[in-house]
Amino acid sequence: MIRTALTECFSDPVVQDIKYYNDNTLLPVESFLESFTKELDTITEQTNKKEMITKIDNVFIPTTTQAVEKLSAASPKTAPVKKINSDLLRAVKSLNESQIMAKEAYANMDEAKYNASELKRRDSMKNIMEVYDDYKELAIKHKINLLDLKGYYDSSVKE
């Protein structure tokens, strides 16, 4: 019975594609996005225009650009993983665009454009999380133990 389960796991091309995608694309993208969110958490009401533009130039745009490049270079082999990559790429591109908008808004002191960039950023982050949920569901559907995936951490699991 165990041998059958192992054989099924290794013969399923989606399983192999998920694991390869996780290790070679998703982990680096998560690292870029983690840098983005850590820096985002440092912003306060006291953050001035110059500091904000510096953060956008030095962290937000470069990290989202690196994530877009990594996702663009990915070449999943199976349709379900291709869809995950396509959806994640679209969401991360939108996040990148939101930061370009934010930089322009700060540079021109354009409150309406800044508000639009914030809405776009929030929608993008929400979409990224939805793609991660789809990825988890795909892994579970193909009988992959999420905790066996390299780098996977579920905050709902208590140590």
N, C-alpha and C positions, 0 to 999 in steps of 0.2 A: 504494500500500500504506500509506504513512504517513497519507494523507488518510482512508483507511478506518478506521484505528486511531483517529484524532482524532474522526471522525464517531461511531464507536461510543462513545467516551468521553463526548462531549458529549450523546449521545442517551440514555445510560443514567441514569435518574432516581436510582438508588442512588448513582452516582458524584457527582452534583450534591448529593445529600443528605449524603453523607459529608463532602464538602468544606465545605458550609455548616455542618454540625454541628461539624466540627473547628474552624473559625474562630470561630464564634459561641457555642459551648457548651463544647466540650472544652478549649480553651486557657484560658478563665477558670477552669474547674473545676480544671485542672491547677495553675494559679497558687495557688488556695486550698489545695490539697492539698500543694503544695510548701512553703507557709508552715507548714502543720501539721507536716510531717516535719522541717523545719529546726528548729523549736522543740522537737520531740520529741527531736532529737539533742542538745539542750543539757541534758537532764535527766541528773543523775548521782545517785549514792547520797547526796551531800551536799545535794541539793535538799530543802528542808524543806517541811512541810505548807502553810505560808502561801504560799511561792513556787509550789508545785504548784497550789494553788487559784487563784492569780493567773494562772498560765499557762492553766489550764483556762478560766477566765472571760474572759481577754483575747485568747487565741489559739485554743485548740482548739475550743471551742464556737462562737465567731463564724465561724471559717473553714469549719467543716463545715456550719454553718447557711447560709452564703453559697453553698456548693457545692450544698446541697440546693435552695435557692431557684432557683439558675441551672438546675439539671437539671429542676426542676418546671416552670419557665417554657418550657423547650425544646419545640419542636413539630416533630419530624422528620416527614417526609412519607411515607417508605417503611417497610415492615414491618421490614426488617433493622436499620435505624437506630433505629426505635422500640424494638426489643428491646434494643439496646445501651444506649439511654438509660434504659429501665426497669430493666435489670439494674444499671447504674451508680448510678441513683437509690436503689435498694434497698440497695446496698452502702454508699453514702455516708450514708444515713439510719442504718444500723446503726452506722457509725463515730461519728456524732453522738450516738446513744443511748449508746454506750460512754463518751463523755466526760461526759455527764450522770450516768451511773452512777458514774464515777470521782470526780466532784466530791462526790456524796453520800457515797461511801465515805470520802474524805478528811475531809469535814466531821464524819462520825460515827466516824471511826477504825475502820471496818468492814473488816477484812482479807479476809473471804470475798467481800464485794461488790466490793472492789478487784480481787481475783483474777479474779472473773467479768467485770469491766469490761475487764481486760487481755486475757483470752481473746477477748472480743467484739471488741476493737480489732484484735487480730492476725488474727482471722478476717475482719473487714471489710477490712483492708488486703490480705489474700490475695485476697479476692473482687474488690476493685477491680483488682488486677493481672490477674486472670483475664479481667475484662471488657475491659481494655485489650488483652489478647492476642486476644480475640474480635474486637475492633475492627480490629486489625492484619490478622487473617485475612480479615475482610470486605473491607477495602481491597485486599488482594492479590488476592482472588478477583475483584474488579472492575477488576483491572489498574491500580490506582493505585500509583505509585511512592511509597512511604512518605516518602522523603526530599524529595518535592515538596510534602508537606503542611506548611503553615505551622506552625512550632513543633516539628516532629517531630525528635527526636534519638534515635538508636539508639546506646546505649553500647557495643555490640559493634563499631561501625564505628570503625576507628582512623584518626586524622588524620595 
